[in-house]
Amino acid sequence: MNSKNLAIIVIGVIILIVAVFFLIGGTGSRSIPPPGGPNALPAVEVRAYQGNDLSSMNDFRENSIRGPQYVNTSEYRLTVTGLTNKTDVYTYQEILSGYPHYTKVVTLFCVEGWDATILWEGVLVRDLIREAGIDPRANTVIFTAHDGYTTSFPLDYLMNHDIIMAYKMNNVTLPAERGYPFQLVAQDKWGYKWIKWIEKIQLTDDPGYRGYWEQRGYSNIGDLDKNFFSN
């Protein structure tokens, strides 16, 4: 075989390789899924669930006491303490991976006159309390937020209802404005009881404890079927 024929063969092989490369998507227009599954796409807010319309995350009004809190998840810790058998301290991921997740459509009613119906996803508060163990003297639970905001509930309310501490709303991770990493979904309570940016859950024997707005004349109970200024 002379050099001319050899060159023709080499060129033909190169053309064949290039053609095969383009046929199998070698132009780079396709991404290769990472090991273990396909590429993850950003979550999209849902606006309907089981035939019911949902409000938008943008329907909420900003009325926190110190503005939105931007919590660094790598440094975040949730503490469950007080009149418990032990004090538990969790990272964000430990809560998400350590407890069952639940979804629930609940409407928040604000004392300012607006409301928002949202599909919430989170963990049950009673699961966290049960894990810490309940001292027989405990009758009240105080929640504390990253910005210092507090509110409280009777222990029975949290143990006898499916009250969730949400990390998602309408299928999207809570934005900072809505309480990331966790907001309490205090169903049947006025919106000021729906504490955001939760950092501490404390069991006490003080049913008279009054949180931020409760100290300023709002009802300590906060039931929707009662005036929020009455006790």
Backbone bond lengths (Angstrom), bond angles and torsions (degrees), N, CA, C in turn:
res aa  C-N    CA-C-N  psi(-1)  N-CA   C-N-CA  omega(-1)  CA-C   N-CA-C  phi
1 M - - - 1.456 - - 1.525 108.59 -
2 N 1.356 115.09 126.35 1.456 117.94 -179.01 1.523 109.74 -82.61
3 S 1.339 116.40 170.83 1.463 122.54 -175.39 1.524 111.86 -64.44
4 K 1.365 116.38 -32.66 1.454 119.54 -179.57 1.517 111.54 -64.41
5 N 1.351 116.19 -45.52 1.462 120.46 178.50 1.530 111.40 -64.24
6 L 1.314 117.10 -37.39 1.461 121.94 179.79 1.526 110.71 -64.08
7 A 1.341 115.49 -40.80 1.462 119.74 179.99 1.521 110.63 -64.64
8 I 1.335 116.47 -39.48 1.469 120.43 179.48 1.520 110.39 -62.85
9 I 1.343 116.03 -41.81 1.472 120.29 -179.63 1.527 110.60 -64.51
10 V 1.327 116.48 -43.13 1.467 120.86 -179.08 1.527 110.50 -62.47
11 I 1.341 115.98 -44.94 1.464 119.98 179.43 1.528 110.88 -61.77
12 G 1.355 116.53 -40.50 1.455 120.20 178.97 1.519 112.07 -62.69
13 V 1.340 115.94 -40.95 1.470 120.18 179.07 1.519 110.55 -63.48
14 I 1.348 115.86 -42.32 1.465 119.83 -179.69 1.526 110.79 -62.17
15 I 1.339 116.61 -43.85 1.461 120.65 179.14 1.528 111.03 -61.17
16 L 1.346 115.86 -41.79 1.465 120.29 179.75 1.526 110.90 -62.64
17 I 1.344 117.31 -42.56 1.470 121.07 -179.54 1.521 110.91 -63.16
18 V 1.352 115.71 -43.49 1.461 119.83 -179.76 1.531 110.77 -63.42
19 A 1.332 116.99 -41.52 1.462 121.19 -179.83 1.521 111.21 -62.52
20 V 1.331 116.94 -43.94 1.465 121.09 179.21 1.531 110.14 -63.27
21 F 1.342 116.53 -41.42 1.466 122.11 -179.96 1.522 111.58 -57.47
22 F 1.334 116.76 -45.28 1.455 120.55 179.75 1.515 111.90 -69.85
23 L 1.324 117.92 -35.50 1.458 121.33 -179.38 1.523 112.04 -64.65
24 I 1.313 118.37 -33.84 1.471 121.21 -177.81 1.518 111.65 -92.83
25 G 1.323 117.96 10.71 1.463 120.39 173.61 1.496 113.51 91.21
26 G 1.281 118.24 28.37 1.452 120.92 -177.29 1.495 114.56 -76.96
27 T 1.318 118.65 7.03 1.463 120.52 179.59 1.512 112.07 -77.45
28 G 1.339 117.88 -9.16 1.461 120.18 -178.98 1.516 113.09 90.20
29 S 1.331 116.85 4.00 1.457 119.19 -178.64 1.513 111.84 -76.25
30 R 1.338 118.25 -14.55 1.450 121.77 178.50 1.522 108.88 -112.27
31 S 1.333 115.31 142.13 1.464 119.14 175.52 1.516 108.92 -94.94
32 I 1.302 116.65 149.15 1.457 121.98 -179.61 1.517 108.30 -92.16
33 P 1.328 118.22 122.54 1.469 119.88 -178.92 1.518 110.50 -58.71
34 P 1.328 116.94 142.79 1.460 120.26 177.57 1.514 110.22 -70.08
35 P 1.312 118.61 162.37 1.465 120.71 177.98 1.517 110.47 -56.61
36 G 1.311 116.63 136.61 1.450 120.98 175.53 1.517 115.32 95.31
37 G 1.317 118.81 -4.57 1.453 118.07 178.57 1.509 112.80 159.36
38 P 1.352 116.71 178.38 1.463 121.77 -177.79 1.524 111.79 -77.35
39 N 1.315 115.08 170.85 1.457 119.75 176.43 1.523 109.79 -64.31
40 A 1.346 115.87 137.79 1.458 120.87 177.93 1.526 109.47 -84.79
41 L 1.319 115.82 132.91 1.456 121.49 176.16 1.527 109.18 -100.71
42 P 1.323 118.08 154.70 1.467 120.32 179.51 1.526 111.10 -59.03
43 A 1.341 115.86 142.29 1.457 120.48 177.58 1.527 109.70 -65.79
44 V 1.327 115.70 147.43 1.456 121.98 -179.07 1.522 108.35 -116.54
45 E 1.324 116.78 134.43 1.458 120.76 179.94 1.525 110.21 -65.68
46 V 1.344 116.45 128.89 1.458 120.51 175.21 1.525 108.65 -89.12
47 R 1.345 116.63 147.85 1.458 121.20 -177.91 1.530 111.99 -121.35
48 A 1.342 115.72 7.40 1.462 120.18 175.11 1.523 107.75 -152.15
49 Y 1.344 115.58 148.24 1.465 120.37 -178.99 1.518 108.54 -150.18
50 Q 1.335 115.97 123.87 1.457 122.93 179.49 1.536 111.38 50.36
51 G 1.325 115.42 42.48 1.455 121.50 175.68 1.513 115.30 83.56
52 N 1.336 117.58 0.00 1.455 120.65 -179.31 1.527 110.77 -108.49
53 D 1.320 116.77 138.41 1.456 120.96 176.97 1.525 110.48 -72.13
54 L 1.336 115.10 145.01 1.463 121.47 177.48 1.521 109.48 -114.72
55 S 1.313 115.32 152.41 1.458 119.85 173.46 1.520 109.21 -75.00
56 S 1.314 115.94 166.27 1.458 121.26 174.95 1.527 110.07 -89.79
57 M 1.317 115.97 153.83 1.459 119.81 173.55 1.518 110.64 -59.09
58 N 1.334 115.99 -27.05 1.464 120.57 -178.51 1.524 113.09 -78.05
59 D 1.340 117.24 -4.64 1.458 120.35 179.14 1.528 112.54 -78.03
60 F 1.328 116.95 -13.06 1.462 120.60 179.36 1.532 110.44 -76.23
61 R 1.319 115.67 149.27 1.463 120.79 175.46 1.523 109.17 -105.93
62 E 1.301 116.29 143.90 1.463 121.38 179.74 1.529 109.55 -79.25
63 N 1.333 116.75 113.50 1.457 120.90 -179.29 1.533 112.38 -141.50
64 S 1.331 116.73 25.99 1.465 120.29 178.90 1.525 110.06 -73.56
65 I 1.317 116.26 162.06 1.469 119.79 -171.98 1.527 113.25 -74.72
66 R 1.325 118.08 -24.18 1.462 120.90 -179.87 1.530 113.10 -133.41
67 G 1.317 116.68 21.76 1.449 119.85 -179.43 1.516 111.68 80.64
68 P 1.336 117.07 171.24 1.468 120.54 -179.47 1.526 111.63 -57.10
69 Q 1.325 115.00 140.27 1.453 121.82 178.73 1.533 108.78 -103.88
70 Y 1.315 116.24 132.79 1.463 120.96 -178.45 1.523 108.16 -108.65
71 V 1.327 114.79 98.51 1.459 122.18 -172.84 1.520 109.97 -92.01
72 N 1.313 116.41 130.66 1.465 122.58 176.19 1.519 108.17 -81.12
73 T 1.325 116.15 111.96 1.465 120.04 -175.29 1.521 112.49 -60.71
74 S 1.319 118.07 -34.96 1.461 120.73 -178.86 1.524 111.66 -65.28
75 E 1.324 116.98 -23.97 1.461 120.85 179.46 1.527 112.59 -103.54
76 Y 1.323 116.54 -8.14 1.462 120.87 -174.89 1.527 111.78 -67.53
77 R 1.339 115.56 140.42 1.461 121.99 173.31 1.525 108.48 -139.69
78 L 1.332 115.93 136.62 1.460 122.06 172.17 1.523 107.39 -107.11
79 T 1.319 116.09 127.08 1.460 121.33 -179.31 1.524 109.97 -111.33
80 V 1.328 116.14 129.30 1.461 122.52 173.11 1.522 106.44 -111.77
81 T 1.330 116.96 116.35 1.464 119.47 -167.68 1.525 110.68 -150.70
82 G 1.332 116.09 -165.64 1.457 121.77 179.64 1.508 111.79 94.26
83 L 1.340 117.07 -134.45 1.461 121.77 179.81 1.529 109.33 -81.11
84 T 1.327 113.96 69.83 1.463 122.98 179.59 1.523 108.80 -127.94
85 N 1.320 115.73 164.31 1.466 119.46 177.76 1.516 111.91 -71.27
86 K 1.339 116.31 -25.10 1.455 121.63 178.25 1.519 108.49 -155.90
87 T 1.322 116.28 159.96 1.454 121.62 174.64 1.519 108.97 -97.16
88 D 1.321 116.20 125.80 1.459 121.28 178.56 1.529 109.22 -107.59
89 V 1.322 115.19 135.79 1.457 121.40 176.86 1.521 107.52 -124.58
90 Y 1.337 116.50 124.45 1.454 122.17 -174.39 1.526 111.58 -119.21
91 T 1.319 114.92 147.36 1.462 119.93 163.66 1.529 107.71 -85.24
92 Y 1.317 115.45 169.38 1.464 120.61 178.02 1.531 110.66 -59.25
93 Q 1.313 116.51 -48.06 1.463 120.30 -177.61 1.522 112.29 -67.23
94 E 1.324 117.88 -32.58 1.464 119.99 178.48 1.522 111.24 -64.52
95 I 1.313 117.49 -35.33 1.469 119.86 177.28 1.521 110.34 -69.22
96 L 1.330 116.57 -45.35 1.462 119.96 -177.80 1.521 111.98 -66.05
97 S 1.320 117.19 -35.58 1.463 120.02 -176.80 1.532 112.99 -92.32
98 G 1.319 117.15 -15.71 1.464 119.71 -172.88 1.513 115.60 -98.80
99 Y 1.338 117.97 -8.67 1.457 120.39 -175.57 1.523 111.18 -135.30
100 P 1.340 117.04 151.18 1.469 120.42 176.84 1.527 110.73 -61.75
101 H 1.326 115.30 149.26 1.465 121.70 179.13 1.526 109.30 -103.77
102 Y 1.325 115.42 144.24 1.459 121.18 179.98 1.526 109.81 -133.41
103 T 1.341 115.86 149.82 1.464 121.18 175.11 1.520 109.23 -118.66
104 K 1.329 115.21 149.35 1.454 120.15 -176.24 1.517 109.60 -161.92
105 V 1.331 116.66 135.31 1.464 121.06 174.24 1.528 108.21 -91.24
106 V 1.325 116.35 118.40 1.462 121.43 -179.22 1.524 108.48 -138.01
107 T 1.319 115.88 141.71 1.462 121.56 178.63 1.525 110.56 -98.17
108 L 1.327 115.50 129.16 1.460 121.83 172.77 1.525 108.34 -91.38
109 F 1.334 116.39 127.47 1.458 122.38 176.40 1.525 108.53 -111.74
110 C 1.321 115.57 118.55 1.461 120.58 -178.96 1.524 110.18 -91.62
111 V 1.334 116.87 147.01 1.464 120.63 178.23 1.528 110.80 -66.89
112 E 1.340 117.58 -13.85 1.463 120.88 178.22 1.526 112.18 -77.75
113 G 1.343 117.61 -8.05 1.457 120.44 175.25 1.516 115.92 106.01
114 W 1.328 119.13 4.28 1.459 120.52 178.04 1.531 109.18 -114.44
115 D 1.328 115.91 165.07 1.461 120.36 179.21 1.520 109.60 -146.21
116 A 1.328 115.91 163.68 1.468 122.09 179.71 1.516 109.04 -149.13
117 T 1.335 115.72 127.66 1.467 122.01 178.48 1.514 108.76 -101.93
118 I 1.323 115.80 120.68 1.465 122.03 -169.59 1.527 110.84 -132.22
119 L 1.326 116.47 146.51 1.460 122.22 168.96 1.528 107.61 -86.58
120 W 1.311 116.37 109.74 1.458 121.94 -177.38 1.524 110.42 -98.35
121 E 1.305 116.60 148.45 1.466 121.62 173.48 1.522 108.39 -133.20
122 G 1.337 115.62 133.66 1.459 118.50 -178.79 1.508 112.40 -174.30
123 V 1.323 115.33 -162.61 1.461 122.30 179.06 1.521 108.46 -112.01
124 L 1.327 116.32 154.02 1.461 120.74 179.50 1.527 110.46 -75.87
125 V 1.327 115.63 131.88 1.459 119.79 178.47 1.521 110.67 -61.55
126 R 1.318 117.00 -37.53 1.465 118.68 -177.63 1.528 112.25 -64.16
127 D 1.335 117.96 -27.53 1.464 119.41 176.74 1.527 110.93 -65.32
128 L 1.325 116.58 -40.10 1.468 120.95 177.74 1.524 110.76 -66.22
129 I 1.332 116.29 -40.90 1.464 120.20 -179.37 1.518 111.00 -68.13
130 R 1.307 116.79 -42.79 1.471 119.94 179.58 1.527 111.46 -62.66
131 E 1.315 116.22 -37.82 1.466 119.53 179.41 1.527 110.93 -63.53
132 A 1.320 117.07 -37.31 1.468 120.30 178.83 1.525 111.40 -74.63
133 G 1.326 117.41 -25.57 1.465 121.04 -178.43 1.519 110.77 87.56
134 I 1.321 117.05 136.09 1.465 121.77 -174.54 1.521 110.68 -104.33
135 D 1.317 116.33 121.72 1.460 122.40 171.79 1.533 107.76 -68.86
136 P 1.328 118.51 135.93 1.471 120.55 -177.96 1.527 114.15 -57.59
137 R 1.322 117.96 -20.97 1.465 120.79 -179.45 1.527 112.64 -78.29
138 A 1.345 117.87 -17.08 1.465 121.21 -174.39 1.522 111.47 -69.71
139 N 1.332 116.27 137.03 1.467 121.39 176.14 1.528 112.62 -141.34
140 T 1.330 116.66 -5.58 1.461 121.76 -174.73 1.523 109.43 -139.91
141 V 1.338 116.60 146.78 1.467 121.02 178.14 1.530 108.34 -124.21
142 I 1.329 115.86 125.58 1.465 122.79 178.57 1.521 108.84 -104.41
143 F 1.328 115.45 130.66 1.462 121.51 175.76 1.528 108.25 -106.75
144 T 1.332 115.20 136.88 1.461 121.33 178.02 1.520 109.42 -122.98
145 A 1.340 116.00 135.95 1.460 121.92 -178.13 1.524 111.10 -102.07
146 H 1.323 114.80 168.33 1.469 122.36 -179.56 1.524 111.85 -60.22
147 D 1.345 117.32 -30.24 1.467 120.81 -178.57 1.520 113.26 -91.63
148 G 1.346 116.87 6.59 1.452 120.97 179.82 1.515 114.92 93.05
149 Y 1.323 117.48 -6.47 1.466 121.68 178.41 1.527 109.29 -64.44
150 T 1.338 116.50 142.33 1.462 120.76 177.20 1.521 109.98 -136.40
151 T 1.315 115.20 156.69 1.455 123.27 169.66 1.523 106.98 -157.80
152 S 1.332 117.07 166.11 1.466 119.46 -175.72 1.527 110.51 -140.04
153 F 1.337 113.85 162.83 1.462 122.06 -179.47 1.521 109.12 -143.78
154 P 1.325 117.21 152.13 1.461 119.12 168.42 1.532 109.61 -60.95
155 L 1.299 116.48 140.82 1.463 120.74 179.32 1.525 110.84 -57.25
156 D 1.318 117.55 -38.85 1.470 121.15 -178.45 1.522 111.85 -60.87
157 Y 1.332 117.70 -35.86 1.463 120.86 179.37 1.520 110.92 -59.29
158 L 1.321 116.58 -42.40 1.468 120.86 -177.52 1.519 112.16 -77.65
159 M 1.311 117.69 -31.02 1.461 120.72 -177.18 1.526 112.60 -84.65
160 N 1.325 117.80 -25.70 1.462 121.06 -174.48 1.522 114.12 -103.20
161 H 1.339 116.93 1.35 1.461 121.79 177.37 1.531 109.22 -130.00
162 D 1.317 114.60 158.38 1.472 119.24 -179.42 1.531 109.62 -85.16
163 I 1.308 115.79 70.79 1.467 121.60 -177.72 1.525 108.51 -88.49
164 I 1.328 116.30 121.34 1.453 119.31 -176.64 1.520 111.66 -106.86
165 M 1.309 114.16 151.06 1.456 123.67 171.59 1.524 104.75 -102.84
166 A 1.324 115.28 105.65 1.461 120.81 -167.37 1.518 112.64 -86.29
167 Y 1.353 114.67 144.14 1.461 122.03 172.47 1.533 111.31 -120.64
168 K 1.351 115.91 -6.67 1.461 121.20 176.68 1.519 109.99 -135.63
169 M 1.326 115.58 151.83 1.461 121.99 172.17 1.520 107.83 -139.14
170 N 1.326 115.88 130.31 1.473 121.24 -178.40 1.525 112.01 52.34
171 N 1.337 116.28 39.00 1.461 123.85 175.36 1.528 113.67 75.55
172 V 1.323 117.78 8.16 1.459 121.68 -179.38 1.527 109.04 -119.84
173 T 1.326 116.55 138.85 1.460 120.18 176.26 1.527 109.85 -55.98
174 L 1.322 116.44 137.06 1.461 120.25 -178.50 1.523 111.05 -51.08
175 P 1.315 117.98 130.50 1.465 119.18 170.34 1.524 109.10 -75.70
176 A 1.313 116.95 164.34 1.465 121.23 -179.16 1.525 111.29 -55.38
177 E 1.329 116.93 -39.73 1.457 120.87 -178.02 1.524 112.66 -63.02
178 R 1.309 116.75 -23.83 1.456 121.01 -176.34 1.524 112.52 -102.52
179 G 1.330 117.96 5.87 1.459 118.99 171.40 1.504 117.04 114.07
180 Y 1.324 118.06 10.63 1.469 120.06 179.24 1.532 110.38 -51.06
181 P 1.315 119.15 132.10 1.463 125.70 12.09 1.533 116.53 -88.72
182 F 1.354 119.15 -20.05 1.461 119.61 -177.24 1.526 111.82 -141.91
183 Q 1.347 114.86 136.35 1.462 122.26 171.80 1.517 109.14 -123.43
184 L 1.323 116.04 140.66 1.454 120.50 177.10 1.527 109.66 -79.82
185 V 1.320 116.69 131.67 1.461 122.49 175.61 1.528 106.88 -98.32
186 A 1.322 115.24 86.25 1.471 121.73 -173.09 1.526 109.80 -88.53
187 Q 1.319 115.76 74.58 1.460 120.85 -176.55 1.523 111.26 -57.02
188 D 1.325 115.28 145.66 1.463 123.66 -179.30 1.520 113.20 68.35
189 K 1.334 117.10 12.85 1.458 121.84 177.08 1.527 110.08 -120.93
190 W 1.326 116.98 153.14 1.453 121.17 175.14 1.529 110.71 -63.20
191 G 1.332 115.31 157.27 1.458 121.08 -171.72 1.510 115.38 -58.97
192 Y 1.338 119.31 -27.16 1.468 119.71 -179.27 1.528 112.56 -68.86
193 K 1.334 116.41 -12.91 1.472 119.99 175.44 1.537 111.76 -86.26
194 W 1.340 116.94 -9.91 1.467 121.89 -178.15 1.533 109.47 -85.09
195 I 1.281 117.67 71.35 1.462 122.62 -173.22 1.536 111.82 -64.47
196 K 1.326 115.71 139.12 1.476 122.56 -179.81 1.527 109.82 -108.30
197 W 1.339 115.20 167.80 1.471 123.05 176.36 1.538 111.77 52.32
198 I 1.331 115.61 45.77 1.475 121.04 -173.94 1.534 110.85 -64.05
199 E 1.338 115.45 130.01 1.466 121.19 177.34 1.526 113.36 -122.30
200 K 1.327 117.11 -21.52 1.470 118.47 -178.30 1.517 110.77 -145.20
201 I 1.333 115.39 138.07 1.456 124.07 173.20 1.527 106.11 -120.97
202 Q 1.329 116.50 115.47 1.468 120.68 -172.54 1.524 110.96 -123.21
203 L 1.323 116.51 122.98 1.457 121.79 176.12 1.527 109.45 -86.76
204 T 1.342 115.98 133.96 1.458 120.66 -178.51 1.536 109.37 -138.05
205 D 1.341 114.33 175.31 1.467 120.68 173.77 1.523 110.30 -113.36
206 D 1.346 116.26 29.64 1.459 122.42 -176.83 1.525 110.59 -116.31
207 P 1.336 117.91 86.94 1.470 120.10 -179.49 1.524 112.74 -68.02
208 G 1.317 117.54 -13.23 1.450 120.59 -179.76 1.519 113.99 -89.69
209 Y 1.343 117.04 2.48 1.468 118.84 -179.81 1.524 109.83 -59.23
210 R 1.332 115.71 137.68 1.454 120.62 -179.86 1.522 109.43 -124.05
211 G 1.337 115.41 130.07 1.450 121.77 -178.63 1.522 112.23 -82.11
212 Y 1.341 114.96 -164.15 1.465 120.93 -172.61 1.528 112.69 -57.02
213 W 1.338 117.10 -57.68 1.456 119.55 -178.13 1.521 111.81 -77.57
214 E 1.312 116.75 -28.94 1.459 120.33 178.47 1.532 110.54 -63.74
215 Q 1.326 117.78 -34.72 1.464 121.26 175.68 1.528 111.78 -67.00
216 R 1.326 116.40 -18.25 1.461 122.40 -177.44 1.530 112.01 -104.15
217 G 1.317 116.74 20.38 1.454 121.05 171.79 1.515 116.38 105.40
218 Y 1.343 118.03 -5.91 1.458 119.44 179.22 1.533 110.11 -77.91
219 S 1.315 115.22 154.72 1.458 121.58 -179.16 1.522 111.30 -60.36
220 N 1.304 116.35 136.80 1.459 120.48 177.25 1.521 110.82 -72.10
221 I 1.318 116.66 -28.93 1.464 121.06 -179.92 1.523 110.58 -79.90
222 G 1.330 117.23 -47.75 1.457 121.17 175.73 1.510 115.55 73.35
223 D 1.336 118.26 22.43 1.461 120.83 -179.14 1.533 110.60 -68.49
224 L 1.330 115.56 139.96 1.455 120.89 -178.37 1.526 113.31 -63.76
225 D 1.321 117.43 -28.82 1.462 119.67 -177.02 1.527 112.49 -85.65
226 K 1.359 115.86 9.05 1.458 120.12 178.25 1.528 108.96 -129.39
227 N 1.308 115.88 157.16 1.455 120.78 177.55 1.524 109.98 -62.74
228 F 1.318 116.77 134.88 1.465 118.39 -175.84 1.522 113.56 -74.09
229 F 1.361 117.75 -6.12 1.450 119.98 174.17 1.529 112.51 -95.90
230 S 1.333 115.94 -7.78 1.456 119.28 -177.29 1.518 110.55 -94.88
231 N 1.308 116.36 159.70 1.460 122.34 176.68 1.530 109.40 -114.71
